Amino acid sequence: MKNICRKPHAGPYRCGALILVLALSACVSQPTDPTTLAQRYPIIDTHIDVPYRLFRNPADVSVSAPDGQFDYPRAVAGGLNAPFMSIYIPAVVDAAGNAYPFAESAIDLVEGVAQAHPDKFAIATCSDDITAHMQAGLMSLPMGMENGAPIGGSFEKLAHFHARGIRYVTLAHSRSNHISDSSYDPNEVHQGLSPFGRSLIPEMNRLGVMIDVSHISDKAFWQVMELSAVPVLATHSSMRKFTPGFQRNMSDEMLVAMAERGGVIQINYGSNFLHQASQNFSAARTAATKAYQEANHLADDDPALSEFRDNYTQNNAYPFANLDIVLDHIDHAVALAGIDAVGIGSDYDGVGDTLPTGLKDVTTYPNLIAGLQRRGYSEADIAKILGGNTLRVWRAAEAYARSKGVTVPCASS
């Protein structure tokens, strides 16, 4: 440091104070570049709907595939290490009796992506695979089943899907099924979990299959809290405080209870999950579509209804959420339940064109990191949100399974 005290008129106290200020300034570390942090720590996004997207519109996600929100080049640029592939089974597929073969084909699809590009992707079947794949320069593809319908009331089928690599199960989806009532279904046929659903929770615990409480009814959630011996995930949910009345999100009380048992909420990026303006838009569009249907005596599956909805969206500006609103959800969850209770469950490729400005695809994890830095989160805190908290829950599930004599298979071993 230059001897600034030799300047004329610099008294001893002024010089001492200035040196102290400069010394303290030198000791204050500047925030690490967000892109650097995205590459440094595991980023685990617990819900990405690539399989169903590819089922509807086949594409090669090993190269640029801009029709969706995920592909390998963009994921690498964003620092994404482990996108949980959602093995999604629509309720209509379950109603038609085809849930099991549909799930099998979706798992085949994910395995096919990894097998076709072994220099880029690898199936992950245990938490240690994430680190091993990072070290090998590979992107992990763990799998979670969205809608437990393919289990079909059978522990043997649960074991089969566990053997195929399923590491969490979202108990229900948009309609109540044989396991649980759905948050979207006003016909709560089980008043929570079905008798089979109650027996399924300890069996999932025993096998090391994580329980996903996204999509299930409030009554089912509280029953899961009573029954599960290990922490659970809400793999793609946000905070109900910001969307009053939207049962699909989690209430403050639910999050606190889940966090007290070690669980984690993975914040969903869909604008409908994030703020009331999008909820209001969706309600108005639904009302307008229904009025159009009734006025024109159209069947529910008439293509004219889809065209009307599309035109409505084009002619009425959709109120996208933004990065700050996502950060508000994270702040609220952390304030309620602590830094160990929050993660990422973007729902990329699953919520259509409703993603927030600044978080439109898998390149944008550094934007989230930069926002967290602006809000005062430490590097250690950010690492937990990006993936550390998810790994903790996953490892707890594996440890419990081992305690019951179940082998935890690792694809990288």
Backbone torsions as a table, in degrees:
resi	resn	phi	psi	omega
1	MET	NA	136.9	177.8
2	LYS	-65.7	149.3	179.7
3	ASN	-81.2	83.7	-175.4
4	ILE	-70.4	-13.4	-178.4
5	CYS	-75.7	-5.6	177.4
6	ARG	-83.8	-4.4	177.3
7	LYS	-65.5	147.0	177.3
8	PRO	-58.0	144.0	174.1
9	HIS	68.5	14.4	177.2
10	ALA	-90.2	102.9	-179.1
11	GLY	-74.7	166.1	-174.4
12	PRO	-62.4	-38.8	-177.6
13	TYR	-70.1	-41.2	179.5
14	ARG	-62.8	-41.8	-179.9
15	CYS	-64.4	-43.7	-179.1
16	GLY	-63.0	-41.9	179.9
17	ALA	-65.3	-40.9	-178.2
18	LEU	-66.8	-40.9	177.9
19	ILE	-62.2	-41.4	-179.8
20	LEU	-63.1	-43.6	179.6
21	VAL	-60.7	-45.7	-179.1
22	LEU	-65.3	-38.3	179.9
23	ALA	-66.2	-43.0	178.5
24	LEU	-64.7	-39.2	179.1
25	SER	-61.4	-38.6	-179.6
26	ALA	-66.9	-26.2	-177.6
27	CYS	-84.2	-16.7	-179.5
28	VAL	-80.2	113.2	-176.9
29	SER	-75.9	141.4	176.7
30	GLN	-79.7	147.9	179.2
31	PRO	-57.9	138.7	177.1
32	THR	-65.4	143.9	178.8
33	ASP	-53.7	132.0	-177.0
34	PRO	-57.3	-36.9	179.3
35	THR	-65.6	-35.7	176.6
36	THR	-63.4	-43.9	178.9
37	LEU	-65.0	-36.9	178.7
38	ALA	-62.1	-31.1	178.9
39	GLN	-86.7	-22.0	-174.6
40	ARG	-80.8	-39.4	-172.6
41	TYR	-111.5	149.9	176.6
42	PRO	-62.4	129.1	171.3
43	ILE	-106.2	116.7	-179.2
44	ILE	-117.2	111.2	177.0
45	ASP	-100.8	115.4	-168.1
46	THR	-81.8	2.3	178.4
47	HIS	-155.5	103.9	174.8
48	ILE	-132.3	126.5	-170.0
49	ASP	-92.4	43.4	179.0
50	VAL	-61.4	-45.8	-175.6
51	PRO	-57.7	-45.8	-178.7
52	TYR	-69.9	-35.0	174.7
53	ARG	-59.0	-44.7	-178.5
54	LEU	-72.5	-28.1	174.7
55	PHE	-62.8	-40.3	-178.4
56	ARG	-81.6	-39.0	-176.3
57	ASN	-137.6	88.3	-177.7
58	PRO	-55.0	138.8	179.7
59	ALA	-157.5	163.3	176.9
60	ASP	-99.2	100.1	-176.7
61	VAL	-82.3	1.9	174.1
62	SER	-76.0	-16.3	176.4
63	VAL	-124.5	-177.9	-178.7
64	SER	-60.2	124.5	179.4
65	ALA	-133.4	75.4	-167.2
66	PRO	-69.8	-7.8	178.1
67	ASP	-68.7	-18.8	178.0
68	GLY	-115.5	-168.9	-178.1
69	GLN	-106.0	-1.2	179.4
70	PHE	-132.2	134.8	161.6
71	ASP	-157.6	167.2	-173.4
72	TYR	-61.3	-49.8	-178.7
73	PRO	-58.8	-41.8	-179.8
74	ARG	-70.7	-37.1	178.9
75	ALA	-64.5	-40.5	176.7
76	VAL	-63.0	-43.7	179.3
77	ALA	-61.0	-34.7	-179.8
78	GLY	-84.5	-7.5	179.4
79	GLY	85.7	10.9	-177.3
80	LEU	-70.5	127.7	-178.7
81	ASN	-104.7	-37.7	-172.6
82	ALA	-140.7	85.6	172.4
83	PRO	-80.4	114.1	175.3
84	PHE	-66.2	118.1	177.6
85	MET	-76.2	120.0	-178.5
86	SER	-80.2	114.2	173.9
87	ILE	-87.3	83.7	-171.7
88	TYR	-88.9	131.3	177.9
89	ILE	-119.2	106.7	179.4
90	PRO	-59.1	149.6	-179.8
91	ALA	-60.4	-32.8	-179.9
92	VAL	-67.9	-30.7	176.7
93	VAL	-68.4	-41.2	176.4
94	ASP	-62.2	-44.7	-178.8
95	ALA	-61.0	-30.6	179.4
96	ALA	-83.4	-1.8	178.6
97	GLY	82.2	17.5	-174.3
98	ASN	-112.3	18.0	-174.4
99	ALA	-61.2	-44.4	-176.2
100	TYR	-63.5	-54.3	179.7
101	PRO	-64.6	-30.7	178.4
102	PHE	-64.7	-43.3	177.9
103	ALA	-63.4	-42.3	178.9
104	GLU	-59.0	-43.3	-178.7
105	SER	-68.5	-34.3	178.6
106	ALA	-68.0	-40.0	176.8
107	ILE	-65.7	-41.6	175.9
108	ASP	-56.1	-41.0	-178.6
109	LEU	-61.7	-46.9	-179.9
110	VAL	-64.0	-44.4	177.7
111	GLU	-61.0	-36.0	178.6
112	GLY	-64.4	-39.1	177.2
113	VAL	-61.6	-46.0	-179.4
114	ALA	-66.5	-40.9	-178.8
115	GLN	-68.7	-32.8	-179.7
116	ALA	-75.3	-21.3	-175.7
117	HIS	-136.9	64.9	-176.0
118	PRO	-67.9	-12.3	176.1
119	ASP	-84.2	-5.9	-176.8
120	LYS	-123.4	-42.1	-172.9
121	PHE	-121.4	154.3	172.6
122	ALA	-149.9	136.1	174.9
123	ILE	-65.3	136.0	177.2
124	ALA	-111.8	127.7	-179.7
125	THR	-120.4	-1.5	174.0
126	CYS	-147.0	165.4	-177.1
127	SER	-64.6	-34.1	-179.8
128	ASP	-66.8	-22.6	177.4
129	ASP	-60.1	-32.6	-176.8
130	ILE	-60.9	-48.0	178.9
131	THR	-66.4	-44.0	-178.9
132	ALA	-60.9	-43.1	180.0
133	HIS	-68.2	-38.4	176.0
134	MET	-57.9	-46.0	-179.1
135	GLN	-64.9	-28.7	179.8
136	ALA	-89.4	-0.4	-179.6
137	GLY	74.5	28.6	-178.7
138	LEU	-114.2	151.5	174.4
139	MET	-92.0	124.7	179.5
140	SER	-75.7	143.0	174.1
141	LEU	-123.8	78.5	169.9
142	PRO	-73.5	162.6	-176.9
143	MET	-128.7	140.1	171.8
144	GLY	-127.6	144.8	-178.9
145	MET	-96.3	118.1	178.9
146	GLU	-96.5	99.7	-175.1
147	ASN	104.7	112.1	-177.6
148	GLY	-80.2	11.4	-177.9
149	ALA	-52.5	-40.1	-177.9
150	PRO	-62.7	-16.2	179.5
151	ILE	-65.9	-29.9	169.9
152	GLY	56.8	34.5	177.1
153	GLY	71.4	22.9	-172.5
154	SER	-131.3	121.8	173.0
155	PHE	-62.9	-31.4	179.4
156	GLU	-64.0	-39.6	177.9
157	LYS	-69.3	-36.9	173.9
158	LEU	-58.7	-46.1	179.1
159	ALA	-62.6	-36.7	178.1
160	HIS	-61.9	-47.6	-178.6
161	PHE	-69.5	-31.6	173.2
162	HIS	-62.0	-43.7	178.8
163	ALA	-64.0	-28.2	179.1
164	ARG	-83.3	-4.5	173.9
165	GLY	111.8	3.4	178.9
166	ILE	-70.6	126.0	-175.9
167	ARG	-117.1	-7.5	163.3
168	TYR	-146.1	157.3	175.3
169	VAL	-129.3	122.8	168.9
170	THR	-79.0	115.5	-165.2
171	LEU	-59.9	-38.9	178.3
172	ALA	-139.4	175.1	174.7
173	HIS	-127.2	-118.6	-171.4
174	SER	-83.7	-9.6	176.7
175	ARG	-135.1	150.5	174.7
176	SER	-60.4	141.5	179.6
177	ASN	-125.7	-162.4	-175.2
178	HIS	-75.5	-5.2	-178.6
179	ILE	-104.8	-45.0	-168.2
180	SER	-154.7	155.1	168.0
181	ASP	-74.1	153.9	-178.5
182	SER	-105.1	147.3	176.7
183	SER	-66.1	-21.2	179.5
184	TYR	-89.4	-9.9	-171.6
185	ASP	-107.8	108.9	-179.6
186	PRO	-67.7	-16.7	178.6
187	ASN	-86.1	84.2	-175.3
188	GLU	-81.4	82.2	-170.9
189	VAL	-66.3	-27.6	-177.0
190	HIS	-103.3	-7.9	-171.0
191	GLN	54.6	45.8	-179.7
192	GLY	122.0	-123.1	176.1
193	LEU	-87.5	148.5	172.3
194	SER	-75.4	167.8	173.7
195	PRO	-54.9	-42.0	177.0
196	PHE	-65.1	-40.8	179.0
197	GLY	-58.6	-39.3	177.5
198	ARG	-63.3	-37.4	178.4
199	SER	-76.7	-23.9	-177.5
200	LEU	-71.5	-33.7	-175.6
201	ILE	-58.0	-53.5	177.6
202	PRO	-63.9	-29.3	177.8
203	GLU	-70.8	-38.6	173.6
204	MET	-62.1	-42.5	175.7
205	ASN	-56.7	-46.6	-176.5
206	ARG	-61.1	-40.6	-178.0
207	LEU	-79.6	-17.4	-175.7
208	GLY	87.8	21.1	175.3
209	VAL	-90.7	118.6	-178.0
210	MET	-68.0	147.4	179.8
211	ILE	-97.0	127.6	177.4
212	ASP	-105.7	119.3	-177.5
213	VAL	-94.6	3.5	171.3
214	SER	-61.6	144.5	175.6
215	HIS	82.1	-19.2	-175.9
216	ILE	-85.3	161.1	-179.0
217	SER	-69.0	163.3	179.2
218	ASP	-60.8	-42.4	179.8
219	LYS	-61.7	-40.9	178.3
220	ALA	-64.3	-40.3	178.7
221	PHE	-56.9	-49.3	-176.4
222	TRP	-66.4	-30.3	175.7
223	GLN	-69.9	-38.0	174.5
224	VAL	-60.3	-42.1	179.4
225	MET	-58.5	-36.3	179.4
226	GLU	-72.4	-32.2	-169.0
227	LEU	-96.7	-30.3	-172.5
228	SER	-77.3	132.5	178.6
229	ALA	-88.5	-7.2	-178.1
230	VAL	-130.6	162.8	178.3
231	PRO	-60.7	153.3	-179.9
232	VAL	-120.3	169.1	177.6
233	LEU	-117.9	149.3	160.9
234	ALA	-110.2	94.8	-162.8
235	THR	-70.9	-18.6	178.5
236	HIS	-158.6	70.5	179.6
237	SER	-134.4	161.5	176.4
238	SER	-129.6	-167.5	-171.2
239	MET	-95.7	126.3	-177.4
240	ARG	-64.8	-23.5	178.5
241	LYS	-51.1	-36.1	-175.5
242	PHE	-88.8	-10.4	-179.8
243	THR	-135.9	67.3	-175.0
244	PRO	-53.7	133.3	179.4
245	GLY	89.0	-10.3	179.9
246	PHE	-86.5	96.4	-172.2
247	GLN	-65.3	-19.3	-178.8
248	ARG	-66.3	-28.3	175.5
249	ASN	-83.0	170.7	-177.6
250	MET	-97.4	137.7	174.0
251	SER	-75.5	163.6	177.4
252	ASP	-57.7	-43.8	-177.5
253	GLU	-63.5	-38.5	179.4
254	MET	-65.1	-44.7	-179.4
255	LEU	-62.7	-44.4	-179.4
256	VAL	-59.8	-45.1	179.8
257	ALA	-62.7	-43.0	-179.9
258	MET	-64.5	-42.9	-178.7
259	ALA	-67.8	-34.8	178.0
260	GLU	-61.5	-24.0	177.9
261	ARG	-100.4	11.8	175.0
262	GLY	91.3	4.6	-175.2
263	GLY	-79.4	171.8	-174.4
264	VAL	-136.6	134.5	169.9
265	ILE	-94.8	130.4	-179.9
266	GLN	-105.2	110.2	-169.4
267	ILE	-66.0	128.0	179.3
268	ASN	-84.9	138.6	-176.8
269	TYR	-90.4	-9.0	-178.4
270	GLY	-59.4	132.4	-176.2
271	SER	-58.6	-32.9	177.4
272	ASN	-62.2	-25.6	178.5
273	PHE	-83.6	-12.6	-165.8
274	LEU	-107.2	-34.1	179.7
275	HIS	-152.1	160.8	-172.5
276	GLN	-69.4	-28.9	-178.3
277	ALA	-58.4	-42.0	178.3
278	SER	-69.4	-36.8	175.0
279	GLN	-59.5	-44.3	-179.6
280	ASN	-64.2	-41.2	178.3
281	PHE	-60.4	-46.6	-178.4
282	SER	-62.8	-39.7	179.0
283	ALA	-64.7	-41.7	179.6
284	ALA	-66.5	-39.8	178.6
285	ARG	-65.6	-41.5	178.4
286	THR	-62.9	-42.4	179.8
287	ALA	-64.7	-41.7	179.8
288	ALA	-66.1	-39.6	179.3
289	THR	-65.5	-41.7	179.5
290	LYS	-63.9	-41.9	178.7
291	ALA	-63.2	-40.9	178.3
292	TYR	-64.4	-41.8	179.5
293	GLN	-61.9	-46.5	-178.0
294	GLU	-67.6	-38.4	-178.7
295	ALA	-66.7	-29.3	-176.3
296	ASN	-108.5	6.0	175.7
297	HIS	54.1	52.6	-176.2
298	LEU	-99.1	144.3	174.3
299	ALA	-72.6	160.7	-176.9
300	ASP	-61.1	-29.5	-176.5
301	ASP	-99.9	15.4	-179.9
302	ASP	-69.0	127.7	180.0
303	PRO	-57.5	-24.1	179.9
304	ALA	-62.8	-27.4	178.6
305	LEU	-69.5	-41.7	176.8
306	SER	-63.5	-40.6	178.5
307	GLU	-64.2	-39.9	178.5
308	PHE	-63.0	-45.0	179.3
309	ARG	-60.6	-43.8	179.6
310	ASP	-61.9	-43.1	179.6
311	ASN	-65.6	-38.0	178.5
312	TYR	-60.9	-44.6	-179.7
313	THR	-64.5	-39.5	-179.8
314	GLN	-68.8	-32.7	-174.9
315	ASN	-92.5	-8.4	179.6
316	ASN	-130.7	115.3	-173.4
317	ALA	-58.5	124.3	178.5
318	TYR	-73.4	133.0	-178.0
319	PRO	-85.4	83.7	179.9
320	PHE	-63.2	141.8	167.9
321	ALA	-72.2	-179.5	178.1
322	ASN	-139.6	177.2	-177.7
323	LEU	-56.9	-41.0	-177.5
324	ASP	-62.8	-33.1	178.6
325	ILE	-69.7	-38.7	173.5
326	VAL	-59.6	-43.9	179.2
327	LEU	-64.5	-33.2	176.3
328	ASP	-61.7	-41.1	177.2
329	HIS	-63.0	-43.9	179.2
330	ILE	-63.2	-46.7	179.0
331	ASP	-57.0	-44.9	-177.2
332	HIS	-65.1	-43.3	179.3
333	ALA	-63.9	-41.9	179.5
334	VAL	-66.1	-41.8	179.4
335	ALA	-62.0	-36.8	-179.3
336	LEU	-77.1	-45.1	-164.3
337	ALA	-123.3	-7.1	178.8
338	GLY	97.8	162.7	-175.0
339	ILE	-66.8	-21.5	-178.3
340	ASP	-79.5	-1.6	-171.2
341	ALA	-106.8	9.5	-171.1
342	VAL	-130.5	139.7	175.4
343	GLY	-147.5	-161.4	-174.7
344	ILE	-119.3	127.6	172.7
345	GLY	-140.3	72.7	-164.5
346	SER	-57.6	-34.5	-171.4
347	ASP	69.0	28.1	173.3
348	TYR	-55.3	142.5	-177.0
349	ASP	66.6	7.5	-179.6
350	GLY	-120.6	-15.5	-177.0
351	VAL	-115.5	15.0	175.5
352	GLY	61.0	-149.5	-178.1
353	ASP	-88.0	60.7	177.1
354	THR	-126.9	11.5	-174.0
355	LEU	-74.2	150.5	-176.4
356	PRO	-67.2	152.1	170.9
357	THR	-61.4	135.2	-178.0
358	GLY	92.1	-9.8	-178.3
359	LEU	-138.0	44.9	-169.9
360	LYS	-79.4	-19.8	178.9
361	ASP	-159.3	-173.5	-171.7
362	VAL	-74.8	0.2	173.0
363	THR	-78.7	-9.9	-162.6
364	THR	-100.4	9.4	176.5
365	TYR	-57.9	-36.2	174.7
366	PRO	-60.6	-30.3	175.8
367	ASN	-63.4	-42.3	177.1
368	LEU	-62.3	-43.3	179.7
369	ILE	-61.5	-45.1	179.1
370	ALA	-60.1	-40.8	177.6
371	GLY	-63.6	-42.2	177.5
372	LEU	-63.0	-39.2	176.4
373	GLN	-61.5	-43.7	179.4
374	ARG	-61.5	-29.9	-179.3
375	ARG	-88.8	5.0	171.5
376	GLY	92.8	12.0	177.8
377	TYR	-75.0	137.4	178.9
378	SER	-75.5	167.9	177.3
379	GLU	-61.1	-39.5	179.0
380	ALA	-64.8	-39.6	177.9
381	ASP	-63.8	-44.5	-178.7
382	ILE	-62.3	-40.6	179.0
383	ALA	-61.3	-35.8	177.5
384	LYS	-66.2	-44.7	-179.2
385	ILE	-64.9	-40.7	-177.1
386	LEU	-64.6	-33.2	-177.0
387	GLY	-175.8	-20.1	-176.3
388	GLY	-60.3	-40.5	-179.5
389	ASN	-67.9	-38.4	177.5
390	THR	-63.5	-44.2	178.7
391	LEU	-60.8	-38.0	179.3
392	ARG	-60.9	-45.8	179.6
393	VAL	-65.2	-42.6	179.7
394	TRP	-60.7	-45.1	-179.5
395	ARG	-66.2	-34.5	177.2
396	ALA	-64.6	-39.9	177.2
397	ALA	-63.6	-41.6	179.1
398	GLU	-66.3	-41.1	-179.0
399	ALA	-63.8	-39.9	179.2
400	TYR	-65.6	-42.4	178.4
401	ALA	-60.3	-43.0	178.4
402	ARG	-61.6	-38.0	-179.8
403	SER	-65.0	-19.8	177.7
404	LYS	-98.3	8.3	176.8
405	GLY	84.1	14.5	-179.8
406	VAL	-92.7	133.2	177.0
407	THR	-76.1	134.2	177.4
408	VAL	-100.3	105.3	-176.3
409	PRO	-79.3	140.0	175.5
410	CYS	-117.3	126.5	-178.4
411	ALA	-65.8	-26.7	-176.1
412	SER	-84.0	-7.8	-176.3
413	SER	-78.0	NA	NA
